[in-house]
């Protein structure tokens, strides 16, 4: 009986191991930023708002958005987990968009914005889904690197700061949005980093993503 039970356990373990090994490569973490250049990224109306220094994307300047246009998943993501290391300077405001699309200018009309703001006058703080499910308590401090993680599966959106859950939101089947936010719904698309204003400086590094089933 013992040998039969042991054999069944070993068989189950082998099946699980085999299934895990067979997962597609797209489910591995893939880097979106090489730490040296903005290759694979494209800035909108004010490209000078983005630069690379000390292995990080430095965001400071007039309103602009830096869109990922690289080869990973052909820059079209639906279910995914995105992770970035972020540092905000005092009084800084920025954001990370997902399910968005290239625009020459203006605030992105498509997709959600995850707020990045630990001390600026706007009370909406880091990790909230801007104007949909906001967070009003800063989960990190300025001048300190923290990890922001965004996970989207189906209609469920979760955000984490240093692995602490911030938002857990499930989009209704028919979400109600104001006319000027009609595109703030789940679909698919790319990511964008926001330059909010010349007084805001935020840095991003170690940007990586993994596709989810």
C-alpha positions in Angstrom: 0.0 0.0 0.0 2.8 2.4 0.9 4.7 1.7 -2.3 1.5 2.2 -4.3 0.8 5.6 -2.6 4.5 6.7 -3.0 4.3 5.8 -6.7 1.1 7.8 -7.2 2.7 10.8 -5.5 5.8 10.6 -7.6 3.7 10.4 -10.8 1.6 13.4 -9.8 4.8 15.4 -9.0 6.3 14.4 -12.4 3.1 15.6 -14.2 3.2 18.9 -12.4 6.8 19.4 -13.1 6.3 18.5 -16.7 3.4 20.9 -17.1 5.4 23.7 -15.5 8.3 23.1 -17.8 6.0 23.2 -20.8 4.8 26.8 -20.0 5.4 29.1 -23.0 8.5 31.3 -22.8 6.3 34.4 -23.0 5.4 33.7 -19.3 9.0 34.4 -18.2 9.9 37.9 -17.2 11.1 40.0 -20.1 12.9 43.3 -19.8 11.4 46.4 -21.5 14.3 48.8 -20.7 18.0 48.1 -21.3 19.2 50.5 -18.6 21.3 52.5 -21.1 19.0 53.9 -23.9 15.4 54.6 -24.8 15.5 51.9 -27.5 12.0 50.4 -27.8 10.4 53.6 -26.4 8.9 56.6 -28.1 8.1 60.0 -26.5 5.1 62.1 -27.6 4.9 65.9 -27.6 8.0 66.8 -25.5 10.7 64.1 -26.0 13.2 66.2 -23.9 11.1 65.2 -20.8 12.8 61.8 -20.8 16.5 60.9 -20.5 18.6 58.0 -19.2 20.9 58.4 -16.3 22.6 55.9 -13.9 20.5 53.0 -15.3 17.2 54.7 -14.9 14.7 56.6 -17.1 14.6 60.1 -15.6 11.2 61.8 -16.2 11.2 65.6 -15.8 9.8 68.3 -18.1 6.7 69.5 -19.9 3.8 67.1 -20.4 4.7 64.1 -22.5 4.3 60.3 -22.5 6.9 57.7 -23.2 5.2 54.7 -24.9 6.7 51.2 -25.1 6.9 50.4 -28.9 9.4 47.5 -28.7 9.4 43.9 -29.7 8.2 42.2 -26.5 4.7 40.8 -27.3 4.7 43.2 -30.2 3.9 45.9 -27.5 0.4 44.6 -27.2 -0.5 43.2 -23.8 -3.8 41.9 -22.4 -3.2 39.8 -19.4 0.2 40.6 -17.8 2.2 41.4 -14.8 4.4 44.6 -15.0 7.0 45.4 -12.5 9.1 48.6 -12.2 11.4 50.1 -9.6 10.4 53.8 -9.0 11.8 56.7 -7.1 9.8 59.9 -6.7 11.4 63.3 -5.8 9.5 65.6 -3.4 6.4 67.1 -5.0 6.5 64.8 -8.1 3.5 63.5 -10.0 3.7 60.8 -12.7 1.8 57.7 -13.8 2.1 54.4 -15.6 -0.5 53.7 -18.3 -1.5 50.2 -19.5 -3.7 49.0 -22.3 -3.0 52.3 -24.0 -2.0 53.4 -27.5 0.3 55.9 -29.1 -0.8 59.5 -29.2 1.1 62.5 -30.6 0.0 64.7 -27.8 -2.3 65.0 -24.8 -3.1 62.8 -21.9 -3.6 59.2 -23.2 -7.3 58.6 -24.0 -7.1 54.8 -24.0 -6.3 52.6 -21.0 -5.9 52.9 -17.3 -3.4 55.1 -15.4 -1.7 53.8 -12.2 -0.9 56.9 -10.2 2.7 57.6 -9.1 2.6 60.4 -6.5 3.8 60.3 -2.9 3.7 64.0 -1.9 2.4 66.2 -4.7 -0.6 68.5 -4.1 -2.9 66.1 -6.0 -4.2 63.8 -3.1 -4.4 60.7 -5.3 -1.4 58.6 -4.3 0.8 55.9 -5.7 -0.8 52.6 -6.7 -4.4 53.9 -7.3 -6.2 53.6 -10.6 -6.5 57.2 -11.4 -10.1 58.5 -11.2 -11.5 54.9 -11.1 -10.3 53.5 -7.8 -8.0 56.0 -6.2 -5.6 55.5 -3.3 -5.2 58.4 -0.8 -2.5 57.0 1.4 1.1 57.3 0.2 2.6 53.7 0.3 6.2 54.8 -0.2 8.5 57.8 0.6 10.2 60.2 -1.8 13.9 59.7 -2.6 13.7 56.0 -1.9 13.4 53.2 -4.6 10.3 51.2 -4.3 8.8 48.4 -6.4 5.5 49.0 -8.2 3.7 45.9 -9.6 0.6 45.9 -11.8 -1.2 42.6 -12.5 -4.1 42.3 -14.9 -6.1 39.1 -15.4 -9.4 39.2 -17.3 -11.4 42.0 -15.7 -9.4 42.1 -12.5 -6.7 44.7 -11.9 -4.4 44.5 -8.8 -1.5 46.9 -7.8 1.2 46.4 -5.3 3.9 48.6 -3.8 6.8 46.6 -2.3 4.4 43.6 -2.4 1.9 45.4 -0.3 -1.6 45.3 -2.0 -2.9 48.7 -2.9 -5.8 48.2 -5.2 -7.9 45.2 -6.1 -10.5 46.2 -8.7 -12.7 44.2 -10.9 -14.1 46.1 -13.8 -17.9 45.7 -14.2 -19.1 44.2 -17.5 -20.5 47.5 -18.5 -18.4 50.2 -16.7 -19.8 53.7 -16.5 -17.3 56.4 -17.4 -17.6 60.1 -17.9 -17.5 61.2 -21.6 -13.9 62.4 -21.2 -12.8 59.0 -19.9 -14.8 56.7 -22.2 -11.5 54.9 -23.1 -10.6 54.1 -19.5 -11.6 50.5 -19.9 -9.8 47.1 -20.3 -8.9 46.0 -23.8 -5.2 45.5 -24.7 -2.4 47.8 -25.6 1.0 49.0 -24.5 2.5 50.8 -21.6 3.4 54.5 -21.1 5.3 56.5 -18.5 4.0 60.0 -17.8 5.9 63.3 -17.6 3.4 65.4 -15.7 5.0 68.8 -15.4 8.4 70.5 -15.3 8.4 70.5 -11.4 7.9 66.7 -11.2 10.9 64.3 -11.3 10.4 60.6 -11.2 12.9 57.8 -12.1 12.1 54.3 -13.4 14.4 51.3 -13.7 14.4 47.5 -14.0 11.2 47.6 -16.0 10.0 44.1 -16.8 6.8 42.3 -17.8 5.5 38.7 -18.1 2.5 37.7 -20.1 -0.2 35.8 -18.3 -2.7 33.3 -19.8 
